[in-house]
Amino acid sequence: MSTEQEPTTPQDELSQVPSTQQPEAEDHAAALDELQDRWRRALADLDNLRKRHAKELVREQAAERARTAAAWLPILDNLDLALAHAGSDPSAVLEGVKAVRDQAIDVMRRLGYPRYEETSVPFDPTRHEVVGVAEDPDAEPNTVVQVVRPGYGEGENQLRPAAVVVSKRQE
């Protein structure tokens, strides 16, 4: 009898591992494969969602542009009518143009941008842009005395501030 042991290889060592560890390793490998598959599917789903959202966004933007343009069509029609009657009574043409302007103001209001052009209100730098200063003995200092160009919108939906003339302090 020889007391020397033969050298072992890694395969020999694996074959000596109790059989209960091999099925456990196979279970772990199967679970890992399943998790990787689920991860790849989730990535694919996310990519599809991004693509679908991009297409939907383009579609919604086009629909909103169409709704806005449709709101302006009656105004364009009435301007065409006013131009067709330009040779007639000037006062009738003037009334027609005023009516078209009122229609345009209403469209802006319906789009969420109401017009404001009030005077005798305190100057508010978030709603007004000073384009001039005037002395007005009847007005409080820093009060809007004239609106040069009306503003549209409110709060964070403001398209532009009103251009105003403000009263200055009397010295």
C-alpha positions in Angstrom: 0.0 0.0 0.0 1.2 3.4 -1.0 0.7 6.3 1.3 1.1 8.8 -1.5 -2.0 10.5 -2.8 -2.5 11.2 -6.4 -2.8 14.9 -7.4 -6.3 16.1 -7.9 -7.8 18.3 -10.6 -10.6 20.9 -10.3 -13.0 18.5 -11.9 -12.1 15.9 -9.4 -12.7 18.4 -6.6 -16.2 19.2 -8.1 -17.0 15.6 -8.3 -16.2 15.3 -4.6 -18.5 18.2 -3.7 -21.6 16.9 -2.1 -24.5 16.5 -4.5 -26.7 18.9 -2.5 -24.5 21.9 -3.6 -24.7 21.3 -7.3 -28.5 21.6 -7.6 -28.3 24.7 -5.5 -25.8 26.3 -7.9 -28.0 25.3 -10.8 -31.0 27.0 -9.1 -28.9 30.1 -8.6 -27.8 30.1 -12.3 -31.4 29.6 -13.4 -32.6 32.5 -11.1 -29.8 34.7 -12.5 -30.8 33.9 -16.1 -34.5 34.7 -15.3 -33.5 38.0 -13.7 -31.4 38.9 -16.7 -34.2 38.1 -19.0 -36.6 40.2 -17.0 -34.1 43.1 -16.9 -33.7 42.9 -20.7 -37.5 42.9 -21.2 -37.9 45.9 -18.8 -35.3 47.8 -20.9 -37.1 46.9 -24.1 -40.4 48.0 -22.5 -38.8 51.3 -21.4 -37.4 51.9 -24.9 -40.8 51.2 -26.5 -42.5 53.6 -24.0 -40.0 56.3 -24.9 -40.7 55.9 -28.6 -44.5 55.8 -28.0 -44.3 58.9 -25.9 -42.3 60.8 -28.5 -44.8 59.9 -31.2 -47.7 60.9 -28.9 -46.0 64.2 -28.1 -45.6 65.1 -31.8 -49.3 64.2 -32.4 -50.5 66.3 -29.5 -48.4 69.3 -30.6 -49.8 69.1 -34.1 -53.4 68.8 -32.7 -52.9 71.9 -30.5 -51.4 73.9 -33.4 -54.5 72.9 -35.5 -56.9 73.9 -32.7 -55.1 77.3 -32.3 -55.1 78.0 -36.0 -58.8 77.0 -36.2 -59.6 79.6 -33.5 -58.0 82.3 -35.7 -59.8 81.4 -38.9 -63.0 83.5 -38.2 -60.7 86.5 -37.6 -59.0 86.0 -40.9 -62.3 85.6 -42.7 -63.6 88.9 -41.2 -60.4 90.7 -42.1 -60.9 89.5 -45.7 -64.5 90.8 -45.6 -63.2 94.2 -44.2 -60.7 94.4 -47.1 -63.4 93.6 -49.6 -65.5 96.5 -48.4 -62.6 98.9 -48.1 -64.0 101.1 -50.8 -67.3 101.6 -49.0 -68.2 103.8 -46.0 -65.0 104.3 -44.0 -67.0 104.3 -40.7 -68.4 100.8 -41.5 -64.9 99.5 -42.3 -63.7 101.0 -39.0 -66.5 99.3 -37.1 -65.7 96.0 -38.8 -62.0 96.3 -37.9 -62.9 97.0 -34.2 -65.2 93.9 -34.3 -62.3 91.8 -35.6 -60.0 93.1 -32.9 -62.6 92.2 -30.3 -62.7 88.7 -31.8 -58.9 88.4 -31.6 -58.9 89.5 -28.0 -61.6 86.9 -27.2 -59.5 84.2 -28.9 -56.5 85.2 -26.8 -58.6 85.0 -23.7 -59.9 81.5 -24.7 -56.3 80.4 -25.2 -55.5 81.4 -21.7 -54.0 84.8 -22.3 -56.5 87.5 -21.2 -55.7 91.1 -22.2 -55.0 93.6 -19.4 -54.7 97.4 -19.9 -56.0 98.9 -16.7 -54.8 102.3 -15.6 -54.8 103.9 -12.1 -53.4 100.6 -10.6 -50.1 100.4 -8.7 -47.1 99.6 -10.9 -46.3 95.8 -10.7 -42.9 94.8 -12.2 -44.2 91.3 -12.9 -47.1 92.6 -15.0 -45.8 96.0 -16.3 -42.9 97.3 -18.3 -42.1 101.0 -17.8 -41.6 102.8 -21.1 -42.1 106.3 -19.7 -42.6 108.4 -16.6 -45.0 111.3 -16.3 -45.9 113.9 -13.7 -49.6 113.6 -12.8 -50.7 115.6 -9.8 -53.9 113.5 -9.6 -52.2 110.1 -9.5 -50.3 108.4 -6.6 -46.6 107.9 -7.2 -45.7 104.6 -9.0 -49.2 104.3 -10.5 -50.0 103.4 -14.1 -51.3 106.5 -15.8 -51.2 105.3 -19.4 -51.0 101.9 -21.2 -48.9 102.1 -24.4 -49.2 98.5 -25.3 -51.5 96.0 -23.5 -50.2 92.9 -21.8 -51.5 89.4 -22.3 -51.7 86.5 -19.8 -51.5 86.1 -16.1 -48.9 84.9 -13.6 -46.7 82.2 -15.2 -48.8 82.2 -18.3 -47.9 85.7 -19.2 -47.0 86.2 -22.9 -45.8 89.8 -22.4 -46.1 92.5 -19.8 -48.1 95.7 -20.5 -45.9 98.7 -21.6 -47.0 101.5 -19.4 -46.3 105.1 -18.4 -46.0 105.5 -14.6 -46.5 108.6 -12.5 -43.4 109.8 -10.6 -43.0 111.2 -7.2 -43.6 114.9 -7.0 -40.8 116.8 -5.3 
